[in-house]
Amino acid sequence: MTDEILATVSASAPRRWLGVGVMALLGALLLYVAFAIPPGKFLWQAFLVVLGLAALALAEKTRRATERVIELTAEGLRDSAGEMVASIEQIDRIERGTFAMKPSNGFLVRLKTPRARRWLPGLWWATGRRVGIGGVTPGSQTKFMAQMLEAMLAERN
């Protein structure tokens, strides 16, 4: 097997920073409301603080995750950190229809066997036998990758 990269999907800079910025702004606004205009009950204030910190943590996780790139090789899908997303042998089919439960501008990979849950916000997620590729990625890149994967699966079968 070769290690040649056949297609890549990476987060576009404007979408990446818009997603991270909106999530960070939400976190900052929740914290501002919690301390500048505190609600009457302490539990509501604690709720706002926890929600604000969670939004800031999610913004940071999204920033780190979208630094990676998803690569399609002859072995399967992996990310630029070397983590295998799905091997070609595991992939059962690709879903990219309008009503498929897939990420924005992305596609869904159905696996033959379940894999461990994983989530890189804005790039890909995996739960059970489903792997979603996309999010803050350009639709042209994910469409090309999905078409390449479909051709590889047709060739395999």
Stockholm file with secondary structure:
# STOCKHOLM 1.0

chainA/1-157         MTDEILATVSASAPRRWLGVGVMALLGALLLYVAFAIPPGKFLWQAFLVVLGLAALALAEKTRRATERVIELTAEGLRDSAGEMVASIEQIDRIERGTFAMKPSNGFLVRLKTPRARRWLPGLWWATGRRVGIGGVTPGSQTKFMAQMLEAMLAERN
#=GR chainA/1-157 SS CCCCCCEEEECCHHHHHHHHHHHHHHHHHHHHHHHHSCCSSHHHHHHHHHHHHHHHHHHHHHHHHTTSEEEECSSEEEETTSCEEEETTTEEEEECSTTSCCCTTCEEEEEEEEEEEEEETTTEEEEEEEEEECSSSCHHHHHHHHHHHHHHHHHHC
#=GC SS_cons         CCCCCCEEEECCHHHHHHHHHHHHHHHHHHHHHHHHSCCSSHHHHHHHHHHHHHHHHHHHHHHHHTTSEEEECSSEEEETTSCEEEETTTEEEEECSTTSCCCTTCEEEEEEEEEEEEEETTTEEEEEEEEEECSSSCHHHHHHHHHHHHHHHHHHC
//
